[in-house]
C-alpha cells in the first residue's frame, strides 16, 4: 500500500523550513505583509506535510524537504573561540572600570 506523504505529520523542523521559505518570498515581494502573516500563522499551526505544501503551492518551486535553514552558528569565527589558557578580557575590563570609576 503506497503511503500518502501529504498526510504525514509535520515536524518542528518542517514548519521552521516553510516559515523561512515564506520569509524569503515575502522579502522578494511575492507575498504582501498580510499574506505573509497569514501563511506564517498557518505554517506554525500545520499538522501535516500536505498543509505545509499548500502554503507554498502558488510560489516558485522550492523543495521544502531539501531547504536548509541558514546557519546562525553561535561562534561563527573559530579563531575567536574561548581559550581557557587566556585571561578573560571581560573580567579585566570590569576590574579596570572599577579601579578608574571608584578610585
Backbone as ProteinMPNN parsed JSONL, in Angstrom:
{"seq_chain_A": "XXXXXXXXXXXXXXXXXXXXXXXXXXXXXXXXXXXXXXXXXXXXXXXXXXXXXXXXXXXXXXXXXXXXXXXXXXXXXXXXXXXXXXXXXXXXXXXXXXXXXXX", "coords_chain_A": {"N_chain_A": [[0.841, -1.179, 0.0], [0.706, 2.115, -0.964], [2.023, 4.985, 0.601], [0.557, 8.087, 1.504], [2.173, 10.939, 1.341], [1.333, 13.474, 1.983], [-0.22, 13.27, 4.18], [1.399, 12.762, 6.27], [2.657, 13.499, 9.482], [3.836, 16.74, 10.306], [7.029, 17.974, 11.292], [8.658, 20.028, 13.814], [10.929, 21.06, 12.606], [10.199, 20.905, 9.898], [8.123, 22.805, 9.848], [9.603, 25.092, 10.54], [11.33, 25.308, 8.322], [9.496, 25.88, 6.255], [8.496, 28.305, 7.203], [10.809, 29.881, 6.965], [11.149, 29.826, 4.18], [8.793, 31.148, 3.384], [9.334, 33.633, 4.458], [11.497, 34.41, 2.857], [10.197, 34.59, 0.351], [8.44, 36.656, 0.933], [10.283, 38.733, 1.389], [11.242, 38.991, -1.179], [9.12, 40.125, -2.419], [6.935, 38.654, -3.261], [4.886, 38.017, -1.593], [2.473, 39.822, 0.196], [2.57, 41.803, 3.215], [0.385, 41.114, 4.768], [-0.441, 38.651, 3.603], [1.863, 37.155, 4.09], [1.9, 37.12, 6.908], [-0.495, 35.703, 7.434], [0.052, 33.229, 6.195], [2.326, 32.448, 7.583], [1.34, 32.125, 10.188], [-0.394, 29.987, 9.641], [1.476, 28.077, 8.87], [2.847, 27.602, 11.237], [0.841, 26.418, 12.695], [0.331, 24.14, 11.277], [-0.29, 20.671, 10.839], [0.277, 18.571, 9.153], [2.366, 17.442, 6.388], [1.143, 17.96, 3.984], [-0.481, 20.18, 4.53], [1.505, 22.082, 4.887], [2.699, 22.064, 2.35], [0.638, 23.157, 0.804], [0.779, 25.84, 1.467], [2.897, 26.757, 0.018], [2.297, 26.273, -2.568], [1.559, 28.069, -4.689], [3.806, 29.517, -5.137], [7.102, 30.161, -6.559], [8.952, 27.218, -7.357], [10.212, 25.493, -4.633], [11.918, 23.148, -2.909], [10.708, 22.021, -0.115], [11.556, 20.008, 1.57], [14.263, 19.775, 1.129], [15.332, 22.2, 1.643], [17.617, 24.182, 3.41], [17.988, 25.645, 6.535], [19.48, 28.82, 7.211], [22.762, 28.875, 8.624], [23.132, 29.832, 11.812], [25.204, 29.855, 13.535], [26.673, 29.827, 16.784], [29.276, 30.576, 17.39], [30.599, 32.047, 14.971], [33.18, 32.641, 14.166], [35.849, 30.733, 14.273], [38.401, 31.356, 15.175], [37.982, 32.985, 17.283], [37.191, 31.574, 19.448], [36.653, 30.638, 22.848], [39.453, 30.383, 24.938], [40.639, 28.579, 27.496], [43.14, 28.978, 28.541], [43.817, 31.593, 28.231], [43.569, 34.875, 29.697], [40.434, 36.176, 30.881], [39.078, 38.64, 29.046], [36.834, 40.191, 29.515], [36.512, 40.191, 32.291], [38.834, 41.528, 32.981], [38.254, 44.054, 31.892], [36.098, 44.859, 33.493], [37.333, 44.971, 35.982], [39.181, 47.019, 35.496], [37.418, 49.139, 35.006], [36.222, 49.382, 37.537], [38.441, 50.184, 39.044], [39.045, 52.675, 37.903], [36.673, 54.196, 38.029], [35.779, 54.055, 40.676], [37.928, 54.907, 42.116]], "CA_chain_A": [[0.0, 0.0, 0.0], [1.503, 3.33, -1.075], [1.661, 5.975, 1.611], [0.271, 9.42, 1.016], [3.069, 11.778, 2.136], [0.672, 14.706, 2.424], [-0.88, 13.009, 5.456], [2.431, 12.54, 7.291], [2.741, 14.582, 10.45], [4.941, 17.676, 10.124], [7.874, 18.187, 12.472], [9.007, 21.43, 14.059], [11.91, 21.44, 11.577], [9.436, 21.133, 8.661], [7.438, 24.095, 9.992], [10.631, 26.14, 10.508], [11.799, 25.467, 6.935], [8.452, 26.569, 5.494], [8.478, 29.689, 7.674], [11.957, 30.563, 6.359], [10.847, 29.999, 2.756], [7.786, 32.203, 3.28], [10.02, 34.897, 4.733], [12.253, 34.751, 1.647], [9.252, 35.022, -0.682], [7.958, 37.977, 1.35], [11.38, 39.673, 1.155], [11.369, 39.17, -2.631], [7.939, 40.831, -2.89], [5.896, 37.758, -3.776], [3.802, 37.978, -0.611], [2.257, 41.065, 0.945], [2.755, 41.619, 4.653], [-0.808, 40.407, 5.267], [-0.36, 37.25, 3.154], [2.965, 36.53, 4.817], [1.457, 36.889, 8.278], [-1.494, 34.627, 7.425], [0.696, 31.952, 5.865], [3.236, 32.098, 8.673], [0.487, 31.573, 11.251], [-0.866, 28.67, 9.197], [2.628, 27.157, 8.883], [3.146, 27.243, 12.628], [-0.256, 25.569, 13.168], [0.184, 22.966, 10.394], [-0.065, 19.353, 11.442], [0.734, 17.602, 8.163], [3.189, 17.957, 5.296], [0.229, 18.468, 2.97], [-0.861, 21.543, 4.901], [2.667, 22.941, 4.612], [2.862, 22.152, 0.893], [-0.39, 24.066, 0.282], [1.204, 27.22, 1.704], [3.929, 27.103, -0.955], [1.863, 25.772, -3.879], [1.49, 29.095, -5.734], [5.082, 30.238, -5.165], [8.098, 29.442, -7.364], [9.325, 25.935, -6.775], [11.23, 25.341, -3.605], [11.731, 21.843, -2.29], [10.664, 22.23, 1.318], [12.268, 18.949, 2.291], [15.708, 19.914, 0.94], [15.741, 23.554, 2.021], [18.412, 24.23, 4.632], [17.947, 26.917, 7.227], [20.809, 29.427, 7.309], [23.494, 28.525, 9.831], [23.258, 31.005, 12.666], [26.279, 29.487, 14.446], [26.921, 30.609, 17.987], [30.626, 31.116, 17.249], [30.894, 31.983, 13.549], [34.601, 32.828, 13.929], [36.549, 29.754, 15.111], [39.595, 31.938, 15.771], [37.576, 33.755, 18.454], [36.659, 30.671, 20.455], [37.196, 30.797, 24.196], [40.637, 29.588, 25.262], [40.752, 28.648, 28.95], [44.502, 29.366, 28.909], [43.938, 33.047, 28.126], [42.757, 35.595, 30.69], [39.128, 36.64, 30.414], [39.159, 40.08, 28.782], [35.685, 40.848, 30.124], [36.819, 40.387, 33.712], [39.837, 42.599, 33.027], [37.587, 45.32, 31.609], [35.305, 45.214, 34.668], [38.268, 45.366, 37.041], [39.714, 48.324, 35.114], [36.363, 50.118, 35.231], [36.078, 49.578, 38.987], [39.594, 50.957, 39.527], [39.031, 54.06, 37.432], [35.449, 54.892, 38.421], [35.634, 54.101, 42.138], [39.228, 55.221, 42.732]], "C_chain_A": [[0.887, 1.243, 0.0], [1.048, 4.339, -0.036], [1.454, 7.336, 0.964], [1.077, 10.395, 1.874], [2.405, 13.056, 2.619], [-0.017, 14.527, 3.778], [0.114, 12.751, 6.578], [2.507, 13.759, 8.202], [3.99, 15.429, 10.202], [5.719, 17.812, 11.431], [8.09, 19.68, 12.68], [9.989, 21.919, 12.997], [11.222, 21.707, 10.24], [8.755, 22.502, 8.71], [8.432, 25.256, 9.924], [11.131, 26.39, 9.089], [10.77, 26.214, 6.093], [8.377, 28.035, 5.917], [9.628, 30.483, 7.057], [11.725, 30.802, 4.873], [9.819, 31.11, 2.55], [8.422, 33.57, 3.512], [10.828, 35.348, 3.514], [11.331, 35.257, 0.542], [8.669, 36.403, -0.341], [9.03, 39.035, 1.068], [11.557, 39.968, -0.335], [10.128, 39.835, -3.232], [6.841, 39.955, -3.454], [4.694, 37.666, -2.844], [3.697, 39.341, 0.056], [2.483, 40.764, 2.426], [1.591, 40.824, 5.248], [-0.77, 38.927, 4.884], [0.729, 36.506, 3.92], [2.538, 36.179, 6.235], [0.459, 35.732, 8.363], [-0.848, 33.267, 7.18], [1.652, 31.505, 6.968], [2.45, 31.501, 9.835], [0.011, 30.168, 10.901], [0.269, 27.64, 9.227], [2.927, 26.694, 10.302], [2.061, 26.369, 13.247], [-0.363, 24.251, 12.401], [0.512, 21.675, 11.136], [0.503, 18.346, 10.452], [1.602, 18.268, 7.103], [2.323, 18.53, 4.183], [-0.213, 19.89, 3.258], [0.279, 22.517, 4.629], [2.861, 23.134, 3.114], [1.864, 23.123, 0.272], [0.025, 25.532, 0.427], [2.232, 27.7, 0.688], [3.5, 26.809, -2.391], [1.88, 26.821, -4.983], [2.765, 29.94, -5.828], [6.083, 29.462, -6.013], [8.635, 28.24, -6.611], [10.458, 26.055, -5.765], [10.946, 24.01, -2.932], [11.844, 21.997, -0.777], [11.515, 21.213, 2.062], [13.781, 19.057, 2.138], [16.228, 21.288, 1.341], [16.481, 23.511, 3.352], [18.274, 25.609, 5.264], [19.355, 27.496, 7.271], [21.454, 29.056, 8.633], [23.723, 29.789, 10.647], [24.364, 30.833, 13.686], [26.524, 30.411, 15.625], [28.291, 31.284, 17.897], [31.021, 31.069, 15.778], [32.369, 32.158, 13.225], [35.389, 31.873, 14.824], [37.798, 30.328, 15.774], [39.275, 32.761, 17.017], [36.992, 32.873, 19.553], [37.356, 30.906, 21.789], [38.372, 29.857, 24.407], [40.837, 29.693, 26.769], [42.145, 29.054, 29.422], [44.714, 30.865, 28.859], [43.11, 33.718, 29.207], [41.466, 36.082, 30.061], [39.161, 38.151, 30.269], [37.99, 40.839, 29.4], [35.923, 41.145, 31.589], [37.833, 41.513, 33.854], [39.188, 43.96, 32.812], [36.769, 45.785, 32.81], [36.217, 45.681, 35.792], [38.855, 46.743, 36.743], [38.679, 49.411, 35.384], [36.175, 50.41, 36.718], [37.226, 50.433, 39.529], [39.497, 52.414, 39.128], [37.814, 54.827, 37.908], [35.39, 55.075, 39.933], [36.933, 54.444, 42.843], [39.19, 56.558, 43.446]], "O_chain_A": [[1.732, 1.398, 0.882], [-0.148, 4.529, 0.186], [2.116, 7.676, -0.016], [0.706, 10.655, 3.019], [2.875, 13.663, 3.581], [-0.357, 15.506, 4.444], [-0.289, 12.543, 7.722], [2.431, 14.9, 7.746], [5.066, 14.898, 9.924], [5.15, 17.772, 12.522], [7.744, 20.494, 11.823], [9.896, 23.058, 12.54], [11.608, 22.628, 9.521], [8.8, 23.262, 7.743], [8.14, 26.288, 9.32], [11.334, 27.537, 8.691], [11.132, 27.086, 5.304], [8.21, 28.913, 5.07], [9.442, 31.635, 6.667], [12.067, 31.866, 4.357], [9.962, 31.925, 1.638], [8.085, 34.544, 2.838], [10.839, 36.532, 3.179], [11.645, 36.24, -0.129], [8.434, 37.217, -1.233], [8.717, 40.113, 0.562], [11.972, 41.065, -0.709], [10.091, 40.083, -4.438], [5.902, 40.464, -4.068], [3.605, 37.278, -3.267], [4.704, 39.94, 0.434], [2.573, 39.604, 2.827], [1.785, 39.974, 6.117], [-1.028, 38.055, 5.714], [0.536, 35.366, 4.345], [2.784, 35.07, 6.707], [0.555, 34.886, 9.252], [-1.152, 32.286, 7.859], [1.767, 30.312, 7.247], [2.851, 30.485, 10.402], [0.009, 29.273, 11.745], [0.052, 26.478, 9.567], [3.226, 25.522, 10.53], [2.32, 25.655, 14.216], [-1.073, 23.343, 12.832], [1.446, 21.602, 11.935], [1.141, 17.374, 10.855], [1.583, 19.488, 6.939], [2.723, 19.48, 3.512], [-0.31, 20.713, 2.348], [0.048, 23.644, 4.192], [3.153, 24.241, 2.66], [2.196, 23.833, -0.677], [-0.339, 26.367, -0.401], [2.422, 28.904, 0.512], [4.255, 27.068, -3.328], [2.191, 26.486, -6.125], [2.79, 30.957, -6.52], [5.946, 28.249, -6.179], [8.754, 28.253, -5.386], [11.506, 26.643, -6.031], [9.841, 23.783, -2.438], [12.944, 22.092, -0.232], [12.128, 21.538, 3.079], [14.516, 18.484, 2.943], [17.438, 21.51, 1.374], [16.024, 22.88, 4.305], [18.43, 26.625, 4.586], [20.327, 26.745, 7.359], [20.77, 28.937, 9.65], [24.426, 30.701, 10.215], [24.444, 31.619, 14.63], [26.573, 31.631, 15.473], [28.439, 32.441, 18.289], [31.716, 30.14, 15.366], [32.782, 31.852, 12.106], [35.583, 32.159, 16.005], [38.215, 29.841, 16.824], [40.183, 33.188, 17.729], [36.366, 33.376, 20.486], [38.513, 31.323, 21.834], [38.291, 28.671, 24.088], [41.167, 30.765, 27.277], [42.316, 29.435, 30.58], [45.703, 31.362, 29.397], [42.065, 33.199, 29.6], [41.409, 36.363, 28.864], [39.261, 38.867, 31.265], [38.135, 42.005, 29.769], [35.579, 42.222, 32.076], [37.71, 42.355, 34.742], [39.546, 44.924, 33.489], [36.746, 46.977, 33.116], [35.922, 46.662, 36.474], [39.008, 47.553, 37.657], [39.006, 50.471, 35.919], [35.99, 51.563, 37.107], [37.011, 51.304, 40.372], [39.827, 53.299, 39.918], [37.922, 56.025, 38.17], [34.994, 56.136, 40.415], [37.029, 54.284, 44.06], [40.193, 56.98, 44.02]]}, "name": "protein", "num_of_chains": 1, "seq": "XXXXXXXXXXXXXXXXXXXXXXXXXXXXXXXXXXXXXXXXXXXXXXXXXXXXXXXXXXXXXXXXXXXXXXXXXXXXXXXXXXXXXXXXXXXXXXXXXXXXXXX"}
